């Protein structure tokens, strides 16, 4: 039945297509809407606007979910704004956060804009940008939003519970049209090639470092992070900071935070020497509440401080399968891996490396194990493991990644556009 509907879509004039789709059953309607937007609407919008010449000075930043420029772009974005005369545009698609009709309109505006842009930047995979016949003159750079290679993503999840089937992922690709993809170390190039379905000989994935990590080498940035912490949480002065930053569970559209962390038990044992800060994944909308009785010990700074700021000011990081541990390793501080659902998560999504060999800290399945490690951290912390982890996965992050990325993307045009 579906192939007949798609054939009808191809024969139907564009302005009638939407009316045709809304009358269909929901399951088929969703499939047809996807086909219509990614195979018909967005490519046609691009082709129409690509008839105009490329603006050699136009730079476009595309945020798929965030409502503002995020840390993946911030260093480069601020540098270009401050020091160069590029015509910089921003688009905030708010994927999964706004009604579908509004999202479609935002995508159309973005596509019309990039059709005449010389430079385009992404920090997430996008089936919308991948759906258009990108012109050769445009330089599309994927800065990505994380470092290293931990949990699987993209084509690496094909046919796993988390991913779609391989046929659909190839039909509606999320990682296409790239000129450059930047990664944190030569070690992980193979994983991104697999995830993005990129052949090694194309030489698209470059280990020039992650732009966002440059702030971790900026003393002024680190000091501002501490000043902000002490202003927001005065009781943290004189104490050590435990950062609890888990990744989300489930699918992206319905992301949830784990709820097995026992903050009351942590408070009873560690409150004399520590404060605890929660930082949930930005995709999570409904977060576990911190008990009122723990308000002097634990706070949720998900909306208050950025993950980069919290990485700078924390003394211990508790995570699970999040890529933030790669950035955290730059400070060579202790990490705890709270992997109470490791077997289930492995079946759900999988990892690029053996989890037990990869983790440069204790893998715990209970709150008691984590608390015991923290109480004895002076004798149990193995710093050499963190250093080796850093050297393997963060080799290209040295505080100068943004400079290398600018040179790679803009070339001679960079000098011409200096203020």
C-alpha positions in Angstrom: 0.0 0.0 0.0 2.8 2.4 0.9 4.4 2.3 -2.5 1.2 3.3 -4.1 0.8 6.3 -1.8 4.4 7.4 -2.5 3.7 7.1 -6.2 0.7 9.3 -5.7 2.8 11.9 -3.8 5.2 12.1 -6.7 2.3 12.8 -9.1 0.5 15.3 -6.8 1.3 19.0 -6.9 3.2 20.1 -3.8 0.4 22.3 -2.5 -2.0 19.3 -2.4 0.4 16.9 -0.8 -0.1 17.9 2.8 -3.9 17.7 2.4 -3.5 14.2 1.0 -1.3 13.1 3.8 -3.4 14.3 6.7 -6.3 12.0 5.7 -4.2 8.8 6.0 -4.0 6.5 9.1 -1.4 7.8 11.6 1.3 5.2 11.1 1.2 5.6 7.3 0.8 9.4 7.6 4.0 9.6 9.6 5.9 7.6 7.0 4.5 9.6 4.1 5.2 12.9 5.9 8.9 11.8 6.3 9.0 10.9 2.6 7.4 14.1 1.5 9.6 16.4 3.6 12.9 14.7 3.1 12.6 13.4 -0.5 10.4 16.2 -2.0 9.9 19.4 0.0 13.3 20.1 1.4 15.2 19.2 -1.8 12.9 21.4 -3.9 13.3 24.4 -1.5 17.1 24.0 -1.8 17.1 23.7 -5.6 15.0 26.8 -6.0 17.2 28.9 -3.7 20.5 27.4 -5.1 19.8 29.1 -8.4 21.2 32.2 -6.7 25.0 32.7 -6.4 26.9 31.6 -3.3 27.7 34.4 -0.8 31.4 33.9 -0.1 31.1 35.6 3.2 28.0 33.9 4.6 28.5 31.5 7.6 25.5 29.5 8.9 25.4 27.8 12.3 22.6 25.2 12.7 21.4 24.1 16.1 19.1 21.1 15.8 17.7 21.1 19.4 19.1 23.9 21.5 17.4 27.3 21.6 20.7 29.2 21.6 24.2 28.7 20.4 25.6 25.8 22.5 29.0 25.0 23.8 29.9 22.9 20.7 29.8 26.2 18.6 30.5 28.8 21.2 34.2 29.3 21.0 34.3 29.4 17.2 31.1 31.4 16.9 32.3 34.1 19.4 35.7 34.2 17.7 34.2 34.8 14.2 31.8 37.4 15.6 34.5 39.3 17.4 37.4 39.2 15.0 36.0 38.8 11.4 33.6 40.4 9.0 31.7 37.3 8.0 27.9 37.5 7.6 26.9 35.0 10.4 23.4 33.5 10.5 21.9 31.1 13.1 19.1 28.6 12.9 17.4 26.9 15.8 15.3 24.0 14.5 14.2 22.8 18.0 13.8 19.2 16.7 11.4 17.2 18.9 10.8 20.3 21.1 8.2 22.2 19.0 5.1 21.2 16.9 5.9 19.5 13.6 4.4 22.2 11.5 6.6 24.9 13.1 9.6 22.7 12.8 9.0 22.2 9.1 8.8 25.9 8.6 12.1 26.4 10.5 13.7 23.7 8.3 12.6 25.4 5.1 14.0 28.7 6.2 17.3 27.1 7.2 17.5 25.2 3.9 16.8 28.4 1.8 19.6 30.1 3.8 22.3 27.4 3.4 21.5 27.2 -0.3 23.6 30.4 -0.8 26.0 29.9 2.1 29.7 29.3 1.6 30.2 27.9 5.1 27.8 25.8 7.2 28.4 24.3 10.6 26.5 21.5 12.4 27.1 19.9 15.8 24.6 17.0 15.4 23.6 14.6 12.7 20.8 15.9 10.5 18.6 14.0 8.1 17.2 17.4 7.0 20.6 18.8 5.9 21.5 15.4 4.5 18.4 15.4 2.3 19.4 18.3 0.1 21.6 18.2 -3.0 24.3 20.3 -1.5 26.3 22.4 -4.0 30.0 21.8 -4.4 30.9 25.4 -3.4 29.5 25.0 0.1 31.8 23.8 2.9 29.8 21.8 5.4 31.7 21.1 8.7 30.4 18.8 11.4 31.9 19.9 14.7 30.0 17.2 16.7 28.9 17.8 20.3 31.1 15.3 22.1 34.6 13.9 22.1 36.0 10.4 21.9 33.9 7.4 21.0 31.9 5.7 23.8 28.3 4.6 23.1 27.5 3.7 19.6 25.6 6.2 17.3 24.5 6.6 13.7 25.0 3.6 11.4 26.7 1.7 14.2 23.3 1.3 15.9 21.7 -0.1 12.8 19.4 -3.1 13.8 20.1 -2.5 17.5 17.2 -1.6 19.7 18.2 2.1 19.8 18.7 2.4 16.0 16.5 1.9 13.0 16.9 -0.9 10.5 19.8 -0.4 8.1 17.6 -0.1 5.0 15.8 3.0 6.4 19.0 4.5 7.7 20.5 4.4 4.2 17.3 5.7 2.7 17.1 8.7 5.0 20.8 9.3 5.9 21.7 11.6 8.8 25.4 12.1 7.9 25.7 13.2 4.3 27.3 16.1 2.4 30.1 16.7 4.9 33.3 18.4 3.8 34.9 18.0 7.2 34.2 16.2 10.4 36.3 17.2 13.4 37.2 14.6 16.1 39.3 14.7 19.4 42.0 12.1 18.4 43.2 10.0 15.6 42.2 7.0 17.7 38.5 7.5 17.1 38.5 8.2 13.4 37.4 4.6 12.6 34.4 4.8 14.9 33.1 8.0 13.2 33.7 6.5 9.8 31.5 3.6 10.8 28.8 5.7 12.4 28.6 8.2 9.6 29.0 5.7 6.8 32.1 7.5 5.5 34.9 5.7 3.6 38.4 6.2 4.9 39.8 7.2 1.5 37.4 10.2 1.5 39.6 11.8 4.2 36.6 13.7 5.6 37.1 13.0 9.3 40.0 15.0 10.7 41.7 14.7 14.1 42.2 18.5 14.5 40.6 18.5 18.0 37.2 19.6 19.4 36.6 23.4 19.3 34.6 23.3 22.6 37.5 21.9 24.5 39.6 25.1 24.1 37.9 26.6 27.1 39.5 24.0 29.4 42.9 25.5 28.7 41.6 29.1 29.4 42.5 30.1 33.0 40.1 33.1 32.8 37.2 30.8 31.8 38.0 28.4 34.6 38.1 31.2 37.2 34.8 32.6 36.0 33.3 29.1 36.4 34.5 29.0 40.0 33.2 32.5 40.7 29.8 31.5 39.3 29.7 28.3 41.4 30.5 30.2 44.6 27.8 32.8 43.9 25.2 30.2 43.2 26.2 27.7 45.8 28.1 29.5 48.7 28.2 26.3 50.8 30.5 24.8 48.2 33.4 27.0 49.4 35.8 24.9 51.4 34.2 21.6 50.2 34.8 19.3 47.2 32.3 19.1 44.4 30.8 15.8 43.1 29.3 16.1 39.7 26.6 13.6 38.8 26.1 13.8 35.0 24.4 10.7 33.6 23.4 10.3 29.9 19.8 9.8 29.0 17.9 6.5 28.7 15.5 5.5 26.0 15.0 7.2 22.6 15.9 10.8 21.9 12.3 12.0 21.6 11.3 10.6 25.0 14.7 10.8 26.8 14.7 10.0 30.6 17.3 10.3 33.3 18.1 7.3 35.4 16.5 7.4 38.9 18.6 4.9 40.9 20.9 7.5 42.5 20.4 7.7 46.2 21.1 11.3 47.1 20.0 10.8 50.7 22.5 8.1 51.3 25.3 10.3 49.8 24.3 13.1 52.1 24.3 11.0 55.2 27.9 9.9 54.5 29.6 12.6 52.6 28.0 16.0 53.4 30.7 17.1 55.8 33.3 17.3 53.0 31.3 17.4 49.7 28.5 19.0 47.8 26.7 17.2 45.0 25.6 18.8 41.7 23.3 17.2 39.2 23.6 17.9 35.5 21.1 16.0 33.4 21.3 15.5 29.7 19.8 18.4 27.7 17.3 16.1 26.0 15.7 15.1 29.3 12.6 17.1 30.0 11.3 15.5 33.2 14.1 15.2 35.8 14.2 13.3 39.1 13.5 15.6 42.0 16.0 16.1 44.8 14.4 15.6 48.2 13.9 18.9 50.2 15.8 17.4 53.1 18.9 17.3 50.8 18.7 20.9 49.6 21.8 22.0 51.5 23.9 19.2 50.1 22.6 18.6 46.5 21.4 20.9 43.8 20.3 20.5 40.2 22.3 22.9 38.0 21.0 21.6 34.7 19.6 25.0 33.8 22.1 27.0 35.8 25.6 26.1 34.8 26.9 24.6 31.5 28.5 21.2 31.5 31.8 22.8 30.6 31.7 25.1 33.6 30.8 22.1 35.8 33.7 20.0 34.4 36.0 22.8 35.4 34.8 23.2 39.0 34.1 19.6 40.1 36.5 17.4 41.9 34.9 14.0 41.1 32.7 13.1 38.2 30.1 10.4 38.4 28.7 9.4 35.0 27.8 6.2 33.2 28.0 6.1 29.4 28.3 9.8 28.6 31.1 11.2 26.4 31.7 14.0 28.9 34.2 11.7 30.6 36.6 12.4 27.7 36.5 16.1 28.3 36.8 15.5 32.0 40.0 13.5 31.5 41.7 16.7 30.5 41.8 17.7 34.1 43.1 14.3 35.2 40.6 14.0 38.1 38.8 11.0 39.5 35.8 9.5 37.6 33.3 6.9 38.8 31.2 4.9 36.3 27.7 4.2 37.7 26.7 1.4 35.4 24.0 -0.3 37.3 22.2 -1.2 34.0 25.3 -2.0 31.9 24.0 -5.3 30.5 20.7 -3.7 29.4 22.4 -0.7 28.0 24.8 -2.8 26.0 21.9 -4.7 24.4 20.1 -1.4 23.8 22.9 0.6 22.2 26.4 -1.0 22.5 29.9 0.5 22.8 32.8 1.1 20.5 35.3 -0.3 23.0 35.1 -2.9 25.7 33.5 -1.0 28.6 35.6 -2.6 31.3 38.9 -1.9 29.5 37.8 1.7 28.5 36.7 3.1 31.9 39.6 4.9 33.7 37.8 4.6 37.0 35.8 2.1 39.1 32.7 0.6 37.5 30.0 0.6 40.2 26.5 -1.0 40.2 25.4 0.3 43.7 25.3 3.5 45.6 27.3 1.8 48.4 30.2 1.0 46.1 30.4 4.6 44.9 30.3 6.0 48.4 32.9 3.6 49.6 35.2 4.6 46.8 34.8 8.3 47.5 35.5 7.8 51.2 38.8 6.1 50.3 39.6 8.1 47.1 43.0 9.2 48.3 44.3 5.6 48.3 42.2 4.2 45.4 42.4 6.9 42.7 44.6 5.6 39.9 45.6 8.8 38.1 47.8 7.0 35.6 44.7 5.4 34.1 43.1 8.7 33.5 46.3 10.1 31.9 46.5 7.2 29.6 42.8 7.5 28.7 43.4 11.2 28.0 46.4 10.6 25.8 44.5 8.0 23.8 41.2 9.7 23.2 42.0 13.5 23.6 45.3 13.7 21.8 44.3 16.5 19.5 42.7 18.7 22.2 45.4 21.1 23.4 43.6 24.5 23.6 44.2 25.3 19.9 41.6 23.2 18.1 39.6 26.2 17.0 42.6 27.8 15.3 43.2 24.6 13.3 39.5 24.3 12.4 39.4 27.9 11.2 42.5 27.4 9.0 41.0 24.1 7.6 37.6 25.5 6.8 38.2 29.1 5.7 41.8 28.9 4.3 42.9 32.1 2.7 39.5 33.7 3.1 40.2 33.9 6.9 42.9 36.6 6.4 40.8 38.6 4.0 37.9 38.8 6.5 39.9 40.0 9.5 38.5 43.1 11.2 
